[in-house]
């Protein structure tokens, strides 16, 4: 198994891998925003928790936007890609 440093060095030195990683990150941020929105819509949380969840969901959306803009500036058409759900299946 590679270390995180080895993985990152390989990813950042390969334009195709880096672009794929950026699109995956953007997709995961969008998924996080959407799933947090569903959690909020379920209700049952206090005002403090509601505000925290709304802030986190907003931050996730902002991160997705920044990543898509970064892709566009790199000449990579921003798009949502098929990814694994990572940890969401375990937590949602």
Buried (B, 14 or more C-beta within 10 A) or exposed (E): EEEEEEEEEEBEEEEEEBBBBBBBBBBBBBBBBBBBBEBBEEEEEEEEEEEEBEEBBEBBBEBBBEBBEBBEEEEBEBEEEEEEEEEEEEEE
